[in-house]
């Protein structure tokens, strides 16, 4: 079986690894349009259960990913001059460049042909294969050639955001909300190695234009943002992309959906098939889970159309709750003024509940009180379950 993967992101590379593990005789190649080592996005996040999943699929790459990841165990929110800490949150982050290198090296060791600086156009002869995988991102050229068949729909979010780096190393997942004369501006920041952190800045369209971020050159815009986030940055600079300049760095998040995910021997993977808002930190995880599901569907003797159909059915079902959470999370930030003036503990609690479909329809303070009451009731039930057998044993021994 010959498999050609367009796009050298985590989804394509991990799929190539799994396919070669299953059958070393497979001819698997990955074609990345950018030069080797060229990427953007700084760090990516994943959650503890993902490590177990990676170990179950490929222990070698899982061990390398864990070794080069950083871990945080708290969430911190800065709102105006107030800081709130929520203990117990736990997650991992790894540099995107490092992750891609780990996966590419592992794929190469298994015999995958990983090629850089080679974009695959829809008419490229290299696409002559038993299976062609469109893992070339949300703007997939292979998908767009058959957009009518796939039923591709792309909806842009309302807010503007920019993906930056900083030399400030955040040891907790950190939120910072800053009020300006033109509205609120906020960032999500987390460390991903010992020297740098990711810092995603977001704001409403009115704030974006009011602050002049729609016209400022990159160096001027970064200085402005450094001043606004001076508290959490503690004097460290923000770092933008080097391949684009000025306002073009700012984006509106594209939510991608497709009516179907395959067309003949062409199948969609990762962001080409679906996207989820970055505020839930699941994009890379979901892309790699796509790879796991597709590899699993291709393992058996089923004909290719049946295997691709099974892959799509499984992933659609698994994605439903995540896509719902992402949609509500994006909406929470788009309606930030509804929550920002709550007491800090209440605001942070509802920040953690932003995935709830009920939150937009219930007064925030009422939602908070009900949520706390439910938590207390659950804690009491847990205590009762723990005490019950122990009290029974004490009574039996009397």
N, C-alpha and C positions, 0 to 999 in steps of 0.2 A: 504494500500500500504506500502510495506517495502522497505526502501531506505538505502543503505549502501554506505558511502562516504569514500574512501581511501585517506588519507592525511588530516592533520588538519590545512591547511593554510586558508587564508581569503576566498578563493573561496568556499571550502567545508563548512566551518562554516557558511558563509552567506547564502549559499543555504539551509542548514539545518534550519536556522532561518526562511527563507521565506516559506519553505515547511510546517513547523509546524504552522506558522501563517495562512496559507491557510486552513489547515485541521489538527486539533489537534489530530485526531485519527491515523494519519500516524505514522508508526514505523520508526524513522529516527536515524541513528547512524553515528558517525564520529570516524574514527580510525587513530590515529597519531602514527607513529613509535617511535618518540622521547619522552622522559619523559616530564611531564608537566612543562612548563616554559622554556624549552630548545629551543632556536631558534638562528638565526644569521641574519645579514642584517642591524642591528642598526635601522635607521629610514626609513620610506617610505613616499613618497610625493603624494599629490593629489591636485586638482585644485578647485577653488570656486564652479563651477557648480556641482561638485560631491557631495557636501554637500546637495544641493537641491534634488538631485537624491536619496541620502540615506534617507533623511527625508520622501520622498514620499513612500519609501518602508518599513522602520521601524524606527519610530520616536525615540524609546527608545535607540537603538544602535547608531543612528545618533547623538543624544544629547550627549552621552558619548564620542563618537569619537571627536566631536567638542570641548568638554570640555578639553580633554587631548591632543589637537593638538596645535602646535605653528604656527604662521603666519608670513610670510615675505612679504615685499612690494617693494623690490629693488633687482636688480642684480648687482654684482660686479665682475669685471675681473681684475686680476693682470697679466700683461705680462712683463717679466723681472722686471724692476724697476718702471713701469708705472701702474697706477690704473685708471680704468674707471668705472663709476657708471651709471647704467640705471635705472631711477626712473619709478615706475609704475608697474613693474612686481609683480605679486601677486600669492601666493600659500600657501599650508599648508603642514605640516609634523607631523607625529606621530611615536613614537617608535613602532617597529614591535612587540616587546614583549607585549606592552600595548594594541595594536590593537587586537592581538590574544586573550588576556585575556578578553577584552571587549566582543568580539564575542563569545568566549566560555562560558562566564557567561550568556550572553543573550540566547544562545542556550540551556544551561542547565535549565534556568528558564522556557523555553517553553516546556521542556520535552525531548529534544534531549539527547541521550546517547553518551557522549563524552568520548572516551577511549584513554589513553596515553600509550606509551611503547608497542604498539601493531601494528606491521607491518603486512599488509595483503599480503600474497603471492598469486599468481594466483590460487593456488589450495586450498586456505583456505576455510573451511566450512562456515565461517562467511559471505562469499560472496553470499550465497544462499539468494537471494532477488528479488523483482520485478524489481528494478533498482539498478545498481551498477555504482557509479560515480568515475571515475579515476581523482581525484584531487591531485595526488601524484607527481606533479612537472614535470620538463622537462625530467627527467630520469625515467618516470613512468614505473614500472614493469608491471602493468596491461595492459598498452598500448603495451609495447614491446612484450608481449606474442602473440599479434595479429598484429605485425608491418607490415606484408605484406598486411593484409586487410586494415589497416588504411593508408597505404602508407606513413609511417612516414619518414620524411627527416630532418636531423639535420646538419646544416652548421655552422662551427665555424668561428667566426670573426678573423681578422688578428691580431688585437692589444691584448695586455695583460692587465688585470686589477685586482685590489684587492680591496675588500670591507673592509674598516677600520672604526674605531670610534676614537673620540678625545674628550678630556675634554674642548677644545676650543669651546665656544658656538657661532656659526655664526648666526647673526640676519638677514642676507641677503643670498640669494642663491649666492654662491661664486665660481668663477673659478680662478684657478691659473696655469699659464703656465711658466715652468722653463726650460731654455736651459742648457744642460749639454754637456760635451765633446763627448757624445755618442748620442746626439739627444735630442728631447723635451720630457718632462714628464709633466703631468698635473693632476689636481684633480678637482673634483666637491664636494663642501661641503655645508651642510645646517644643522641647528639646528633642533632637534626634541623634545627636552624637555629643562628644565632649566639648565641642567648640561652637556649634551653631544651633539655631532653632528656626522653626517655621513660624511665620507671622502673617496670618491672613487678615487683611483689613477690609471691612465691609461698611457700606452706608446706603442711605436712600438716594434716589436720583437727585432730589432737591439739595441734599447735603453735598453730593458730588459736584454739582454745578456751582452751588453757593460758595464752596471753598476754592473753586477754580481748578479742581482736579481734572476737569474735562479739557483743560487747555495747557496746564503747566508742563514744562519739561520734566523729565524723570528726576534729575538731581534736585530741582526745586521742590517737587512734590514730596520726595523722600525727606527733605529737611523739614517741610511742614508737618509731615506725619511724625517725625522724630520728636518735634516739639510737643505735639498733642499727646503722644504716648511717652513723654519723658519719664513719668513715674515708674512704670513697669520696665522700661528699657534701661533705666539707670545709666544713661549716658552712652549706651551702645548704639551703633548705627544700624539703619535698615539697608538691606541690599536688594536691588531689583534685578530683573533679567537683563542680560547683556545683548540678547538677540532682537529685542524690541525696545522702543523708547516712548516716553511721554504717555499720553492718555490711552494709547493702544494696549498698555498693560492691563488696564481695567476691563473687566468682563462682566457680562450678565450670564448667570449659570444656565446652561442649556439642558433642559430635561428631555432626554431622548427616549422615545418609545417606538416599537415596531409591531405591526399587526402579526407578522410571522417572522421567524428568525432564519429560515433557510430557503434557498432557491437552487434546485438541482444539487450540485456538489459544493455550493457556496453556503457557508454558515457564519452567522454573526457571533462575536465573542466580546465580552467586556463592554466598554463604553459604546462600541458600535451597535450593540443590541439594546443597551439601557444605561441610563445614568441615574445616580442618586446624589442629592445635594451634599456638598462637602461638609456641612455642619454636623453630620452624624459620623463622619470619619470612617466610612465603610467602603469607599470606592475600590481600593486595591484588594481588600478582602473579597468583595463580591466578584471582582474580575478573576481572581484565582479560584474561587469556588465554581465559577463558570467552567474553568479549565478542568477541574476535578469531575464535574458532572458530564462534560463532553467526553472526556477520556473514559469514564465509566460506561457511557452509552456505546462507545466504540469497541469496548472490550469483547463483547459477545459476538455471536454469529449472525446477528440480525442484519438485513440489508441496510445500506447507507440511509435511504429515506426514513426507514423505521427508527434507526439509531438517532438521527437528527431530530425526529419528532419527539422521541423519548426525552432527549436532552432538553428540548424547549419546554415540554410539559413539566418536567421536574423543576427547572429553574424558574419558570413563571410562578409556580406554586410557592416555592421557597422565597421568592422576591416580594411577594405581595405585602407582608407585614413590614418589611424594610422600606419599601417604596412609600408606604403610607406614613411611616415614621419620618422619612426624609421630607415628604411634602409638608407635614405639619411643623417640622423643625424649621424649614425655610419660612413658612408663614409666620412663625413666632417672631423671627427677627424682622420680617417685613412689617410687623405690627408692634415693634418694640415699645413705643410710647404707652401702650396699654399696660405694661408691666414695670417700666423703669422706675417709677416713683413709689413702688412698694417698699416696705421695710427690707433692708438688705437680706435677711434670712429668708423672707418670703420670696423676694425676687429670685434669689439663687435657687430656692426649692422649685419654683416654677420654671426656671431655666432648665433644670433637670427633668421636668415633666413636659417639656415643649413638644414631645412626640405624641401627646395625648390628643385624640380627636375631639374630646369634650372641652378642652381648655378654651378654645375660641368662643364657646357659647355659654360659658359660666363666668360670672363675675370673678376676677382673679382672687380676691380675698376670700370669697366663699369657697372657691376651689381649694385654696390652700388649707382652710380650716377642715374641710371634708377629708382632704388627703392626709392631714396630720392625724385625724381621728381614725382613719382606716389603718394607718401605720401603727397607732397605739393598740388598736384592736388586734392586729396581726401579731404584735409583740406579746400581748397578753395570751393569745391562743398558743403561741410558741412556748411561752413560759408554762402554760397549763400542760401542754404535751410533754414538756421536760419534767415537770414536777410530779405528774400523775403516777407514773411507774415507781418513782422513788418513794412517794408517800405510801403507795400500796405495799411496797416491800417492808417499810418501817412498821406499818400496821400489822402485817402478817407475822413479823418477828416478835411482836409483843406477847 
